């Protein structure tokens, strides 16, 4: 039995093809890693380890009025060049997309941002090193009970990387009675009819939810419209909860209710309930009214009445004597 014979051109073609496939695959494998490395900065900002614990993602405290504490922010530079960090305290707010953000340096802080006292506002961190930035949180005697949210905004500048803003949030609860409360403001109900005299229209409900309590809550919402004497009720279905609202913050809501007949007068009702864990949940409601006159049907009835009147007058005129006519 003779051993198999390997043909030169066939072996060469196979090896060449394998090398080509390998070379084509290398950039595809390396590209996500490069993109990931470029997207992830070579530095990190996090709460420093101390008496409040380690591996914290944010700061959370409970203090009485006039109380104070000391903590620190750790800036870690894993890059090959030094970096410069500029820091400032800032208050929080609810953004248009529902997320809670910290205000820029141009906004004058009046809450947590004003109570933060940083040991340094400009810090230089050598390559491969880390720096602890101490700060003191001092509450005034006039601090209101309940939740307060703010934090530290850090602008990092490093050669070869894009300047970035990083926010580290500080959640503070001032001792005192917790009062979750929401109100509904500027409730408006608008009816859009249809040319079909026997058809149905839709109702647009718009309103503003305001957090009038002293803790951070979301609003669980419901809306409905009812006809005269409660002959029918229609709603938009289950409305999504609002985002977390800071005390004093507002959130705009718009809902559409289809399939509503023009019942002359509609009543729109909106109810909101604070979503809170450790506090009572009072319900707040608001109502508004809108006229829904079926103009097409009304014009049709007027036209029919006019035709009937002309027919009666014509009939009566024919029955009168000729000399009377």
C-alpha positions, 0 to 999 in steps of 0.5 A: 500500500502506497502512502498518500501523495500531497500535491504541491499546488493544493497544499500551497493554496490551502495554506495561503487561504488560511493565512488570508482568512486569519489576517482578515479576521485580526482587524475585526477582533481588534476593532471592538477592543480599540473602540472600548479602550478609546471610550473608557477613560484611563481615570476613575472618580469614586468615593474614597474609602473611610469611616463610611465604608469602601466601594461606594458608588455615591454618597448618602448621609443623614444629618440633623440641622446644623450638622456636619461631616467629613469625607473624601473623593478619590481620583485615580489616574491609570494613564501615562500622562498627568491629569488636571481635575477641576471640581465644584459643588452643585445642586441636582435637578430633574432633566427633561428626559427624567434623569437626575443631573447636577447643574453646571458651574454657572448655576449658583448652588443654594442647597447641597452644592452650597453646603459642600466645602472642598479642600481643593477645587483644582487637583493635579494627579500624576500618571499611575497615581491617585489623589484623595480630595477631602471635603466637608459637608456643613448644614445650616440651621435653616436646612429643611427636613427631608431629602436633599440631592446634589453632588460634586462635578469634576472636569478632567483634562488629560493630554491625548483624551477628550475633556469629560465632566463626571458627576458624583451624587450626594443624597442627604436626608435632614432629620425631621418629619417626612411629608410626601405630597404631590399636586396637579396644576394647569389641568387642561382638557381639549376635545377634538371631534369628527365630521361624522355626526354620529362619530366619536372624537378624542380628548387630550389631557395635559397637566403638571405634577409638582412635588410639594412634599419634602422627600424624593418621590415618583408620581403614580398617575391615573386620568379619565373623562366622564360624560354628564351624570356619569353616563360613561367613563373613558381613560387612556389606560395605565399611565407610566409613573413619573420619574423621581422628582426632587422637592419643588420639581415639576413634570409635564404630562400629556395623555390622549383618550380616544373613542369619546362621544360629543356628550355636550359636557365632559369632566376630566379627572387626574389623580396622583399618588406619591410612590414612597417606601417609608411614608404615607401616600396621600392621593391628590386629584384635580378636575376640569371641564370642556364643552363638546357640542356636536356641531355637525349633528346640530347643523344637520338637525337645524337643516332638517327643521328648516326643510320641515318648516318650509314643507308645512308652510307650503302645505298650509299655503296650498289649502288657503282659498285663492283670493286669500292667497 
